[in-house]
Amino acid sequence: MTSREVAESGGRRLAEQRVVATEAAREAVRRLRAARGPLMFVQSAGCCAGSVPMCFPEGEYLTGDGDLLLGTIAGCPFYIDRRLYEAWHSGQLVLDVAPGWPEGFSLAAGEGLHFVTQRRV
C-alpha cells in the first residue's frame, strides 16, 4: 500500500509491516517491557524530540486520526505521523539502539541507550 493509498483510504493501519527492529532493539524492548509493562512507540514528526522514535508506556501517548500504525516491535505498537510517513515516501523503518540518553519524554532503551530509526527504501 502506498502512502497515497493510505491517505485516500483514511485508514490508520497499513496493510503490511513497515517497521522492523535489529536484534539489539528487540532485546532492549523485551527488557523494558519486563520492567515497565506494555509499551508503544511513536515516530516523532519534529516537535519536542526532533524526528526520533519515542517509547512510552502503552496508552500514555494518545494517538489520533493523523497517526498510522506501521506495525509492532516485540508486541509493541509503532505509530508514525501520517504527514511524516508521506514526506518520507513510505519505505520501511528500522528501529535500533544507540549510545546516549533519549530526548524528550521517551523511555530509555537501557542504561545510557536510546532508540533510533533509520529509513530503508
Contacts in CASP RR format, 6 or more apart in sequence:
PFRMAT RR
TARGET T0000
AUTHOR 0000-0000-0000
METHOD contacts of the structure
MODEL  1
MTSREVAESGGRRLAEQRVVATEAAREAVRRLRAARGPLMFVQSAGCCAG
SVPMCFPEGEYLTGDGDLLLGTIAGCPFYIDRRLYEAWHSGQLVLDVAPG
WPEGFSLAAGEGLHFVTQRRV
1 9 0 8 1.000
1 14 0 8 1.000
1 15 0 8 1.000
1 16 0 8 1.000
2 90 0 8 1.000
3 85 0 8 1.000
3 86 0 8 1.000
3 89 0 8 1.000
3 90 0 8 1.000
4 86 0 8 1.000
6 14 0 8 1.000
6 68 0 8 1.000
6 82 0 8 1.000
6 85 0 8 1.000
6 86 0 8 1.000
7 82 0 8 1.000
7 86 0 8 1.000
11 68 0 8 1.000
12 63 0 8 1.000
12 64 0 8 1.000
12 65 0 8 1.000
12 66 0 8 1.000
12 67 0 8 1.000
12 68 0 8 1.000
12 69 0 8 1.000
13 68 0 8 1.000
13 69 0 8 1.000
13 71 0 8 1.000
14 68 0 8 1.000
14 69 0 8 1.000
14 70 0 8 1.000
14 71 0 8 1.000
17 70 0 8 1.000
17 71 0 8 1.000
17 72 0 8 1.000
18 70 0 8 1.000
18 71 0 8 1.000
18 90 0 8 1.000
18 91 0 8 1.000
18 92 0 8 1.000
18 93 0 8 1.000
19 41 0 8 1.000
19 70 0 8 1.000
19 71 0 8 1.000
19 72 0 8 1.000
19 73 0 8 1.000
19 78 0 8 1.000
19 92 0 8 1.000
19 93 0 8 1.000
19 94 0 8 1.000
19 95 0 8 1.000
19 117 0 8 1.000
20 73 0 8 1.000
20 92 0 8 1.000
20 93 0 8 1.000
20 94 0 8 1.000
20 95 0 8 1.000
21 29 0 8 1.000
21 73 0 8 1.000
21 74 0 8 1.000
21 94 0 8 1.000
21 95 0 8 1.000
21 96 0 8 1.000
22 94 0 8 1.000
22 95 0 8 1.000
22 96 0 8 1.000
22 97 0 8 1.000
24 96 0 8 1.000
24 97 0 8 1.000
25 73 0 8 1.000
25 95 0 8 1.000
25 96 0 8 1.000
25 97 0 8 1.000
25 109 0 8 1.000
25 115 0 8 1.000
26 73 0 8 1.000
26 74 0 8 1.000
28 97 0 8 1.000
28 109 0 8 1.000
28 110 0 8 1.000
28 113 0 8 1.000
28 115 0 8 1.000
29 39 0 8 1.000
29 55 0 8 1.000
29 73 0 8 1.000
29 74 0 8 1.000
29 76 0 8 1.000
30 74 0 8 1.000
31 110 0 8 1.000
32 39 0 8 1.000
32 55 0 8 1.000
32 107 0 8 1.000
32 109 0 8 1.000
32 110 0 8 1.000
33 39 0 8 1.000
33 74 0 8 1.000
33 76 0 8 1.000
36 57 0 8 1.000
36 107 0 8 1.000
37 57 0 8 1.000
37 58 0 8 1.000
38 57 0 8 1.000
38 58 0 8 1.000
38 76 0 8 1.000
39 55 0 8 1.000
39 56 0 8 1.000
39 57 0 8 1.000
39 58 0 8 1.000
39 76 0 8 1.000
39 107 0 8 1.000
40 55 0 8 1.000
40 56 0 8 1.000
40 57 0 8 1.000
40 58 0 8 1.000
40 59 0 8 1.000
40 60 0 8 1.000
40 61 0 8 1.000
40 76 0 8 1.000
40 77 0 8 1.000
40 78 0 8 1.000
40 79 0 8 1.000
41 53 0 8 1.000
41 54 0 8 1.000
41 55 0 8 1.000
41 56 0 8 1.000
41 73 0 8 1.000
41 76 0 8 1.000
41 77 0 8 1.000
41 78 0 8 1.000
41 79 0 8 1.000
41 95 0 8 1.000
41 115 0 8 1.000
42 53 0 8 1.000
42 54 0 8 1.000
42 56 0 8 1.000
42 61 0 8 1.000
42 63 0 8 1.000
42 67 0 8 1.000
42 78 0 8 1.000
42 79 0 8 1.000
42 80 0 8 1.000
43 51 0 8 1.000
43 53 0 8 1.000
43 54 0 8 1.000
43 70 0 8 1.000
43 78 0 8 1.000
43 79 0 8 1.000
43 80 0 8 1.000
43 81 0 8 1.000
43 84 0 8 1.000
43 93 0 8 1.000
43 117 0 8 1.000
44 50 0 8 1.000
44 51 0 8 1.000
44 52 0 8 1.000
44 53 0 8 1.000
44 54 0 8 1.000
44 81 0 8 1.000
45 51 0 8 1.000
45 80 0 8 1.000
45 81 0 8 1.000
45 83 0 8 1.000
45 84 0 8 1.000
46 84 0 8 1.000
48 103 0 8 1.000
48 104 0 8 1.000
48 105 0 8 1.000
49 102 0 8 1.000
49 103 0 8 1.000
49 104 0 8 1.000
49 105 0 8 1.000
49 106 0 8 1.000
50 103 0 8 1.000
51 84 0 8 1.000
52 102 0 8 1.000
52 103 0 8 1.000
52 106 0 8 1.000
52 114 0 8 1.000
52 115 0 8 1.000
52 116 0 8 1.000
52 117 0 8 1.000
53 78 0 8 1.000
53 93 0 8 1.000
53 95 0 8 1.000
53 106 0 8 1.000
53 115 0 8 1.000
53 116 0 8 1.000
53 117 0 8 1.000
54 61 0 8 1.000
54 102 0 8 1.000
54 104 0 8 1.000
54 105 0 8 1.000
54 106 0 8 1.000
54 115 0 8 1.000
55 76 0 8 1.000
55 102 0 8 1.000
55 106 0 8 1.000
55 107 0 8 1.000
55 109 0 8 1.000
55 115 0 8 1.000
56 105 0 8 1.000
56 106 0 8 1.000
56 107 0 8 1.000
57 107 0 8 1.000
58 76 0 8 1.000
58 77 0 8 1.000
61 79 0 8 1.000
63 69 0 8 1.000
63 79 0 8 1.000
66 81 0 8 1.000
66 82 0 8 1.000
66 83 0 8 1.000
67 79 0 8 1.000
67 80 0 8 1.000
67 81 0 8 1.000
67 82 0 8 1.000
68 79 0 8 1.000
68 80 0 8 1.000
68 81 0 8 1.000
68 82 0 8 1.000
68 85 0 8 1.000
69 77 0 8 1.000
69 78 0 8 1.000
69 79 0 8 1.000
70 78 0 8 1.000
70 79 0 8 1.000
70 80 0 8 1.000
70 85 0 8 1.000
70 93 0 8 1.000
71 77 0 8 1.000
71 78 0 8 1.000
72 78 0 8 1.000
73 95 0 8 1.000
78 93 0 8 1.000
78 95 0 8 1.000
80 93 0 8 1.000
88 119 0 8 1.000
89 121 0 8 1.000
91 119 0 8 1.000
91 120 0 8 1.000
91 121 0 8 1.000
92 119 0 8 1.000
92 120 0 8 1.000
92 121 0 8 1.000
93 117 0 8 1.000
93 118 0 8 1.000
93 119 0 8 1.000
93 120 0 8 1.000
94 117 0 8 1.000
94 118 0 8 1.000
94 119 0 8 1.000
94 120 0 8 1.000
95 115 0 8 1.000
95 116 0 8 1.000
95 117 0 8 1.000
96 115 0 8 1.000
96 116 0 8 1.000
96 117 0 8 1.000
96 118 0 8 1.000
97 109 0 8 1.000
97 110 0 8 1.000
97 113 0 8 1.000
97 114 0 8 1.000
97 115 0 8 1.000
97 116 0 8 1.000
98 113 0 8 1.000
98 114 0 8 1.000
98 115 0 8 1.000
98 116 0 8 1.000
99 112 0 8 1.000
99 113 0 8 1.000
100 112 0 8 1.000
100 113 0 8 1.000
100 114 0 8 1.000
101 108 0 8 1.000
101 112 0 8 1.000
101 114 0 8 1.000
102 108 0 8 1.000
102 109 0 8 1.000
102 114 0 8 1.000
102 115 0 8 1.000
103 114 0 8 1.000
106 114 0 8 1.000
106 115 0 8 1.000
108 114 0 8 1.000
109 115 0 8 1.000
END
